[in-house]
Amino acid sequence: SGDKSLKLLSLTTAGEVAEPGKVDGPALAWSVTLREVLAELVWSGAPAATITGPDGDPIGHVTLASILARGRQAA
């Protein structure tokens, strides 16, 4: 269900699923949830976000496609 998918996304941090590489898009902290990344991507219209570590340096990226795929796994 959609509720289960959103719950999973709110329990998973961006840092847990970040893939290597930097992308054009909003920069978000590693500690934000995938639900928050999803909201930012929807509002900004960007297909991906750069994820930054505790020191503010980029540690990778999360794509809209990877968030949606993760949500579908929970459904």
Backbone hydrogen bonds, N-H to C=O, Kabsch-Sander energy under -0.5 kcal/mol:
donor,donor_aa,acceptor,acceptor_aa,energy
5,S,1,S,-1.8
6,L,2,G,-2.6
7,K,3,D,-2.2
8,L,4,K,-2.2
9,L,5,S,-2.2
10,S,6,L,-1.7
11,L,7,K,-0.8
11,L,8,L,-1.0
12,T,8,L,-0.7
14,A,32,V,-3.0
15,G,30,W,-2.7
16,E,13,T,-0.7
17,V,13,T,-0.8
17,V,14,A,-0.8
18,A,14,A,-1.1
19,E,61,H,-3.1
28,L,26,P,-0.5
28,L,50,T,-3.0
30,W,52,T,-2.4
32,V,29,A,-1.6
34,L,9,L,-1.0
34,L,12,T,-2.5
35,R,9,L,-1.5
37,V,33,T,-2.1
38,L,34,L,-2.8
39,A,35,R,-2.2
40,E,36,E,-2.3
41,L,37,V,-2.7
42,V,38,L,-2.5
43,W,39,A,-2.4
44,S,40,E,-2.6
45,G,41,L,-2.0
49,A,62,V,-2.6
50,T,26,P,-2.1
51,I,60,G,-3.0
52,T,28,L,-2.8
53,G,57,D,-3.1
56,G,53,G,-2.1
59,I,51,I,-3.5
60,G,51,I,-1.2
61,H,19,E,-2.6
62,V,49,A,-2.2
64,L,47,P,-3.1
67,I,63,T,-1.8
68,L,64,L,-2.5
69,A,65,A,-2.3
70,R,66,S,-1.8
71,G,67,I,-2.3
72,R,68,L,-2.2
73,Q,69,A,-1.5
74,A,70,R,-1.0
75,A,71,G,-0.9
